[in-house]
Amino acid sequence: MIKISILALFKQIIVVFRESATIFNQTLILFFLLMIGFTIRRLQIVDRHLNDNLTNLIIYVTLPALIINSMDYDFSLERLNQLGIVLVIAVGVFGIMIALSWGISSLLTDNSSEQAIYRFILIFANVGFMGYPVVEVIFGQQGVFLAAIYNLVFHIVLWTLGVLIMCNSRQDEGQKATLDLSQLINPGIISIGIGFLIFLFSIELPSAISHTFEMLGETTTPLAMIVVGNVLAQVTIKDIFSNLKLWLVTAIRLILLPLIVLGILEGLSILIPAFNLSATLLGVVIVLTGMPAAANTAIFAQEFGGDEALASEAVFLTTLLSVLTIPLIVYITQIQ
């Protein structure tokens, strides 16, 4: 009995180590892409116009393609049921993160521009560019579908509240944020609508079109990280490591938020027996919650007038430290 237990433990350690190594490599790839953007700007291989052009390309072409491609699944009642469960949980998770982000950012600073970036960091994680490959490694194709549903809520919140946060980040003191309905008609929301219709009616796109969307979507991650690195080349690196407020927000983003969500979901499953989530569904939600700051933080700051320097610093620091924290979060979800 003891020998069997020791052998089982040894096998589990090997599995965790392999998954952690894969996740580490995936995170490292993103970091290297960021450093490429940093290097080509520092060596003056490209100029400041690159960011404007790449940002527009991402916002209006590659990111919508990624969204549509991620929702290209055949409709089934089982998937529709999963869709409903994940949608409810994702809405609750974002509600928690929005409430915490407003309270924490208000305590950290009175500067509206800084508050906007800290709120954006705490609400929006890298659930797409980085979330998909990590989830696929751990949970397989089933996990990818659940991640796509979670991303649906992410993009709806991103292209509504996220745009408002950035657009109002430089508002004059005392001026209230207003909702411009024209902001809701944007490439992200339109692509979400198209993707949902494709899923709901099991529309089979012609092979040439689906592969075009797939290829375009795959370019989003490297392009986004190059933009982040390009912006980062304009700031002083030592400022990143001396910004204690950014370190605190990073710790909350990478460690505290996923643990809070895990505690709430586990508590609900105890109090409400009917609320019994599968290990895969619970794991996907927690792992996505523990992702680093979304690359969209820098992209949206560039596009909508936010503090792009602080945004890039945040993406850099959270992505760097997530090399250590993501394997930890994965391990915690697996021992539940």
C-alpha positions as CSV (number, residue, x, y, z in Angstrom):
1,M,0.0,0.0,0.0
2,I,2.8,2.4,0.9
3,K,4.7,1.5,-2.3
4,I,1.7,2.1,-4.4
5,S,1.1,5.5,-2.7
6,I,4.7,6.6,-3.2
7,L,4.6,5.5,-6.9
8,A,1.3,7.4,-7.4
9,L,2.8,10.5,-5.8
10,F,5.9,10.2,-7.9
11,K,3.8,10.0,-11.1
12,Q,1.8,13.0,-10.1
13,I,5.0,15.0,-9.5
14,I,6.2,14.1,-13.0
15,V,2.9,15.1,-14.6
16,V,2.9,18.5,-12.7
17,F,6.6,19.0,-13.6
18,R,5.9,18.4,-17.3
19,E,2.9,20.7,-17.4
20,S,4.8,23.4,-15.5
21,A,7.7,23.2,-18.0
22,T,5.3,23.6,-20.9
23,I,3.6,26.5,-19.2
24,F,7.0,28.1,-18.4
25,N,8.0,27.8,-22.1
26,Q,4.8,29.3,-23.3
27,T,5.2,32.3,-21.0
28,L,8.8,32.6,-22.0
29,I,7.8,32.8,-25.7
30,L,5.6,35.7,-24.9
31,F,8.4,37.4,-23.0
32,F,10.8,36.9,-25.9
33,L,8.3,38.4,-28.3
34,L,8.0,41.4,-26.0
35,M,11.8,41.8,-26.0
36,I,11.9,41.7,-29.8
37,G,9.6,44.7,-29.9
38,F,11.8,46.4,-27.3
39,T,15.0,45.7,-29.1
40,I,14.0,46.8,-32.6
41,R,12.8,50.1,-31.2
42,R,15.9,50.7,-29.0
43,L,18.1,49.9,-32.1
44,Q,16.0,52.3,-34.1
45,I,15.1,49.6,-36.7
46,V,11.5,50.9,-36.5
47,D,10.1,54.3,-35.4
48,R,7.1,55.5,-33.5
49,H,4.8,55.0,-36.4
50,L,5.0,51.2,-36.1
51,N,2.9,51.2,-33.0
52,D,0.1,53.2,-34.6
53,N,0.0,51.0,-37.6
54,L,0.2,47.7,-35.7
55,T,-2.3,48.8,-33.1
56,N,-4.9,49.5,-35.9
57,L,-4.1,46.2,-37.6
58,I,-4.7,44.3,-34.3
59,I,-7.8,46.2,-33.3
60,Y,-9.5,46.1,-36.7
61,V,-8.2,42.9,-38.3
62,T,-6.3,40.2,-36.3
63,L,-8.2,40.4,-33.0
64,P,-11.6,40.1,-34.5
65,A,-10.3,37.2,-36.6
66,L,-9.1,35.5,-33.3
67,I,-12.5,36.0,-31.7
68,I,-14.5,34.6,-34.6
69,N,-12.1,31.6,-34.9
70,S,-12.3,30.8,-31.2
71,M,-16.1,30.4,-31.4
72,D,-16.1,28.2,-34.5
73,Y,-17.7,25.1,-32.8
74,D,-20.6,22.9,-33.8
75,F,-23.7,23.5,-31.8
76,S,-24.9,20.9,-29.3
77,L,-27.2,21.0,-26.2
78,E,-24.4,19.8,-24.0
79,R,-22.2,22.7,-25.2
80,L,-25.2,25.1,-24.8
81,N,-25.6,24.0,-21.2
82,Q,-21.9,24.5,-20.6
83,L,-22.1,27.8,-22.3
84,G,-24.8,28.9,-19.8
85,I,-22.9,27.8,-16.7
86,V,-19.6,29.4,-17.8
87,L,-21.4,32.6,-18.8
88,V,-23.0,32.9,-15.4
89,I,-19.7,32.2,-13.6
90,A,-17.7,34.5,-15.9
91,V,-20.1,37.4,-15.3
92,G,-19.8,36.8,-11.5
93,V,-16.0,36.7,-11.7
94,F,-15.9,39.9,-13.7
95,G,-18.3,41.5,-11.2
96,I,-15.9,40.6,-8.4
97,M,-12.8,41.9,-10.3
98,I,-14.6,45.2,-11.3
99,A,-15.6,45.9,-7.7
100,L,-12.2,45.1,-6.3
101,S,-10.4,47.1,-9.0
102,W,-12.4,50.2,-8.2
103,G,-11.7,50.0,-4.5
104,I,-8.1,49.1,-4.8
105,S,-7.2,51.7,-7.5
106,S,-9.0,54.4,-5.5
107,L,-6.9,53.5,-2.4
108,L,-3.6,53.5,-4.3
109,T,-3.8,56.8,-6.1
110,D,-5.9,59.9,-6.8
111,N,-4.4,60.2,-10.4
112,S,-7.2,59.3,-12.8
113,S,-4.8,58.2,-15.5
114,E,-3.0,55.7,-13.1
115,Q,-6.4,54.6,-11.6
116,A,-7.6,53.7,-15.1
117,I,-4.5,51.5,-15.8
118,Y,-4.7,49.7,-12.4
119,R,-8.4,49.1,-12.9
120,F,-7.7,47.7,-16.4
121,I,-5.0,45.4,-15.1
122,L,-7.2,44.0,-12.4
123,I,-10.2,43.4,-14.6
124,F,-8.6,42.2,-17.8
125,A,-6.2,39.3,-17.8
126,N,-4.4,37.7,-20.8
127,V,-7.1,35.1,-21.2
128,G,-6.8,35.0,-25.0
129,F,-3.3,35.4,-26.2
130,M,-1.9,33.4,-23.3
131,G,-5.0,31.7,-21.8
132,Y,-5.8,29.5,-24.8
133,P,-2.4,27.7,-25.1
134,V,-2.1,27.3,-21.4
135,V,-5.6,25.8,-21.0
136,E,-5.1,23.6,-24.0
137,V,-1.9,22.1,-22.4
138,I,-3.7,21.3,-19.1
139,F,-7.3,20.6,-20.1
140,G,-7.3,19.7,-23.8
141,Q,-9.8,20.7,-26.4
142,Q,-12.7,20.7,-23.9
143,G,-10.9,23.3,-21.9
144,V,-10.4,25.4,-25.0
145,F,-14.1,25.5,-25.7
146,L,-14.8,26.6,-22.1
147,A,-12.1,29.2,-22.4
148,A,-13.8,30.5,-25.6
149,I,-17.0,31.0,-23.7
150,Y,-15.2,32.8,-20.9
151,N,-13.5,34.9,-23.6
152,L,-17.0,35.9,-24.9
153,V,-17.7,37.7,-21.6
154,F,-14.2,39.0,-21.5
155,H,-14.5,40.7,-24.9
156,I,-18.0,42.1,-24.2
157,V,-16.7,43.7,-21.0
158,L,-13.4,44.7,-22.7
159,W,-15.1,46.5,-25.6
160,T,-17.6,48.3,-23.4
161,L,-16.2,49.0,-19.9
162,G,-12.6,48.6,-21.1
163,V,-13.0,51.3,-23.8
164,L,-14.8,53.6,-21.3
165,I,-12.0,53.2,-18.7
166,M,-9.3,54.2,-21.2
167,C,-11.3,56.9,-22.9
168,N,-12.0,58.6,-19.6
169,S,-8.5,58.0,-18.1
170,R,-7.5,61.6,-18.9
171,Q,-10.7,63.3,-18.0
172,D,-10.6,66.6,-16.1
173,E,-11.1,66.3,-12.4
174,G,-14.8,66.4,-11.5
175,Q,-15.9,65.5,-15.0
176,K,-18.2,62.4,-15.0
177,A,-17.6,59.5,-17.3
178,T,-20.4,59.2,-19.9
179,L,-21.4,56.3,-22.1
180,D,-21.0,57.1,-25.8
181,L,-23.1,54.5,-27.5
182,S,-21.0,54.7,-30.6
183,Q,-18.2,53.1,-28.6
184,L,-20.2,50.0,-28.4
185,I,-20.2,49.6,-32.2
186,N,-16.6,48.4,-32.5
187,P,-14.7,45.5,-34.2
188,G,-14.7,43.5,-30.9
189,I,-18.5,43.5,-30.4
190,I,-19.2,43.0,-34.0
191,S,-16.9,39.9,-34.2
192,I,-18.4,38.5,-31.0
193,G,-21.9,38.7,-32.6
194,I,-20.6,37.0,-35.8
195,G,-18.8,34.3,-33.8
196,F,-21.9,33.6,-31.6
197,L,-24.1,33.2,-34.7
198,I,-21.6,30.8,-36.3
199,F,-21.8,28.7,-33.1
200,L,-25.5,28.9,-32.6
201,F,-26.5,27.9,-36.1
202,S,-23.4,25.6,-36.7
203,I,-22.5,27.6,-39.7
204,E,-19.7,25.9,-41.6
205,L,-17.5,28.5,-43.2
206,P,-15.7,27.7,-46.4
207,S,-12.3,26.2,-45.8
208,A,-10.5,29.1,-47.3
209,I,-12.3,31.7,-45.1
210,S,-11.9,29.7,-41.9
211,H,-8.2,29.1,-42.5
212,T,-7.8,32.8,-43.2
213,F,-9.4,33.7,-39.9
214,E,-7.2,31.2,-38.2
215,M,-4.0,32.5,-39.7
216,L,-4.9,36.1,-39.0
217,G,-5.9,35.3,-35.4
218,E,-2.6,33.5,-34.8
219,T,-0.7,36.7,-35.6
220,T,-2.5,38.7,-32.8
221,T,-0.2,37.4,-30.0
222,P,3.2,38.2,-31.6
223,L,2.0,41.5,-33.0
224,A,0.5,42.6,-29.6
225,M,3.6,41.6,-27.7
226,I,5.8,43.5,-30.2
227,V,3.7,46.6,-29.7
228,V,4.1,46.2,-25.9
229,G,7.9,45.9,-26.2
230,N,8.0,48.8,-28.6
231,V,6.2,51.1,-26.1
232,L,8.3,49.7,-23.3
233,A,11.5,50.8,-25.1
234,Q,10.4,54.4,-24.4
235,V,10.3,54.1,-20.6
236,T,13.0,53.6,-18.1
237,I,13.3,49.9,-17.0
238,K,14.3,50.8,-13.4
239,D,11.0,52.7,-13.0
240,I,9.2,49.4,-13.4
241,F,10.9,47.7,-10.5
242,S,10.8,50.7,-8.2
243,N,7.0,51.2,-8.7
244,L,5.7,49.6,-5.5
245,K,2.1,50.3,-6.4
246,L,2.6,48.3,-9.6
247,W,4.1,45.4,-7.7
248,L,1.1,45.4,-5.3
249,V,-1.4,45.4,-8.2
250,T,0.7,42.6,-9.9
251,A,0.5,40.4,-6.8
252,I,-3.3,40.9,-6.6
253,R,-3.6,40.2,-10.4
254,L,-1.5,37.0,-10.4
255,I,-2.2,35.5,-7.0
256,L,-4.9,37.1,-4.8
257,L,-7.7,37.3,-7.5
258,P,-7.6,33.6,-8.5
259,L,-7.5,32.5,-4.9
260,I,-10.5,34.7,-4.0
261,V,-12.4,33.3,-7.0
262,L,-11.4,29.8,-6.1
263,G,-12.5,30.3,-2.5
264,I,-15.9,31.7,-3.5
265,L,-16.6,28.9,-6.0
266,E,-15.6,26.2,-3.6
267,G,-17.7,27.8,-0.9
268,L,-20.7,27.9,-3.1
269,S,-20.3,24.2,-4.0
270,I,-20.4,23.4,-0.2
271,L,-23.3,25.7,0.6
272,I,-25.3,24.7,-2.5
273,P,-24.9,21.0,-3.4
274,A,-26.5,21.6,-6.8
275,F,-23.7,24.0,-7.6
276,N,-21.2,21.3,-8.3
277,L,-18.7,22.3,-10.9
278,S,-16.6,19.8,-12.8
279,A,-12.9,19.8,-12.1
280,T,-12.2,21.0,-15.7
281,L,-14.7,23.9,-15.6
282,L,-13.4,25.0,-12.2
283,G,-9.8,24.7,-13.3
284,V,-10.3,26.6,-16.5
285,V,-11.9,29.6,-14.7
286,I,-9.3,29.7,-12.0
287,V,-6.3,29.4,-14.4
288,L,-7.8,32.2,-16.7
289,T,-8.3,34.4,-13.7
290,G,-4.6,34.0,-12.8
291,M,-3.3,35.1,-16.1
292,P,-1.1,38.3,-16.4
293,A,-2.4,41.6,-17.5
294,A,-3.9,41.5,-21.0
295,A,-1.7,42.8,-23.8
296,N,-4.8,44.8,-24.6
297,T,-3.8,47.0,-21.7
298,A,-1.1,48.6,-23.8
299,I,-3.0,48.3,-27.1
300,F,-6.1,50.1,-25.7
301,A,-4.0,52.7,-23.9
302,Q,-2.3,53.4,-27.3
303,E,-5.6,53.5,-29.2
304,F,-7.8,55.4,-26.7
305,G,-5.5,57.8,-25.0
306,G,-4.5,56.0,-21.8
307,D,-1.1,56.0,-20.0
308,E,0.6,53.7,-22.5
309,A,4.0,53.8,-20.6
310,L,2.4,52.5,-17.3
311,A,0.3,50.0,-19.3
312,S,3.4,48.6,-21.0
313,E,5.2,48.4,-17.7
314,A,2.3,46.4,-16.2
315,V,2.2,44.0,-19.1
316,F,6.0,43.5,-18.8
317,L,6.1,42.9,-15.1
318,T,3.0,40.7,-14.8
319,T,4.1,38.6,-17.8
320,L,7.6,38.2,-16.4
321,L,6.3,37.1,-12.9
322,S,3.6,34.9,-14.3
323,V,6.4,32.4,-15.3
324,L,6.4,31.6,-11.6
325,T,2.8,32.1,-10.5
326,I,0.9,30.3,-13.3
327,P,2.4,26.9,-12.5
328,L,1.6,27.5,-8.8
329,I,-2.0,28.4,-9.6
330,V,-2.3,25.3,-11.8
331,Y,-1.0,23.1,-9.0
332,I,-3.5,24.6,-6.5
333,T,-6.4,23.9,-8.9
334,Q,-5.3,20.3,-9.4
335,I,-5.1,19.4,-5.7
336,Q,-8.7,20.7,-5.0
